[in-house]
Amino acid sequence: MRKLAIATALVAAAALPAAAVASPSYTYVGAGYVGVDPSGASTLDGFGLEASVALQENFHLMGNFLRAKDSPFTLQRTRVAGGYNMAVNPRTDFVARLGWSFAKFSQSNVGSAKDDGVFGQVGVRGMVTPDLELNTFLTYDDVEEKVSFDVGGVYNFTPEFSALLGYTYSSSLETWNIGLRYNF
């Protein structure tokens, strides 16, 4: 079912006209489906929310939340960060973020575990065509005590509305998401 949803969204996005976005947006809200595959547990399905606001040309605040569940397991994660973005060229930005991460993993009739700590990201966001942004990040999260590799894409239907697709891999957790974004 997930593969069909992702394929349908990509085909629909490819059929739409280009939006001609000049550079990645740092002021947006987004939501969508999230799948989480923790090592040793069943795949969890849920939703994710993300928002970012540009404070100045090179600084932004970012936050995201995900909640995924497959009985008897539930995972929730919240991240809030400040970010610095610097243009490498007119269509590509280097991005660095530092922030706080909180995670809670629970299992019915067993209990839950909570942890929080700092996380940091470095990566690149670039417009490979006027309507398609690709991005990649390396993330260290103190909660997992692991480095993850993130890749994603944002297809801009218009300068305001976008579809997004992402995948994150670490040795203990894989996450994928598909959703919609509104750019301000």
Number of C-alpha atoms within 10 A of each C-alpha: 6 14 8 9 11 15 12 12 16 16 10 12 20 13 9 13 11 17 18 15 20 16 21 19 17 22 16 18 18 19 21 18 20 24 22 24 17 16 12 8 11 14 16 20 20 18 18 21 19 18 19 22 19 19 14 10 11 14 17 18 19 21 18 18 18 21 22 21 21 15 9 12 17 18 22 18 19 18 21 21 20 19 23 19 22 14 16 13 10 11 17 21 21 17 21 20 20 20 18 18 23 19 19 16 17 16 15 10 7 8 8 13 10 13 13 17 15 17 22 20 21 17 18 19 25 23 22 13 16 15 23 23 23 20 21 20 20 18 22 19 21 17 18 18 12 13 18 19 17 20 18 18 20 25 27 26 21 16 17 14 17 22 22 23 21 18 18 19 17 17 12 14 16 18 18 19 22 24 20 18 21 18 19 14
